[in-house]
Amino acid sequence: MPERRTLLSYLDDYAQRGGATVFVHQRGLRTVRWSYERLVQEANRFARELAARGVVPGERVLLCGENSPEWATAFWGCCLYSAVVVPLDKGSTPEFVNSVAQQTDAKVLVADPLGNPLLDDTSRLRVISLPNLTDLISHHPSTAYVSTGITEDTIAEIVYTSGTTSDPKGVVLTHRNLLANLRPLEKEIRKYLKWERFFHPIRF
C-alpha cells in the first residue's frame, strides 16, 4: 500500500470500492444504506456547495449533529475543499457553540435547524441543514472535485477538549496528525484481511 500523504487518499480508496456498503443507518422504521461510491459523490457535491456559498478554503465550518452519512459527507466535503472542520457534540449549548464560533471565526454551521436552540444565539452564521444535506446539494455535479494545495501540514480539523479539568480548548489537527493515528490501525487491520474470502465482509 502506498504511503498516505493526506486524508484525501481515503476518498481515492472509497472510489475503488464502488457499490460496497459503507454505512447502514437506522432512521425510524427505515434502514438507509450508502455505498462508498455515493459517499464520494456527495462529498464532491458538498465541496462545490461550500464554494457556491462563498466559503474560503481554510475557513472554519462548525459541524454539529448525530452520527449519520450526511455528517460524513460534510466532513469529507470540507476536507476536499480545504475548509477546517470544527466538530461539536450534538448536545452542545448555544453559549458554547457561540463561543467556539467566535474563537475559530467560523462562518458556517452545519446542523439540524428545526427546533435547534443552537441557532438562537448564532444567527450570524450561515446555516446548512444537516438532515436535508443531500437534497440541498443534489444540483451540484458529483464528478471528482479537484483539490489543490493540500499537504500533510494542512489543517483538517479543530477538536475541542471535553473541559473536564478546565475550559474546553481547541486542538488543531493537521492531515499529518490524523494519519499518525490511522496508519497503525491500518497496519493491524491488514493482518485480518487475508481471511476476507472466507468471512466476507470483514468490518472494523
Secondary structure, 3 states (H helix, E strand, C coil): CCCCCCCHHHHHHHHHHCCCEEEEEEECCEEEEEEHHHHHHHHHHHHHHHHHCCCCCCCEEEEECCCCHHHHHHHHHHHHHCCEEEEECCCCCHHHHHHHHHHHCCCEEEECCCCCHHHCCCCCCEEEECCCHHHHCCCCCCCCCCCCCCCCCCEEEEEECCCCCCCCCEEEEEHHHHHHHHHHHHHHHHCCHHHCCCCCCCCC
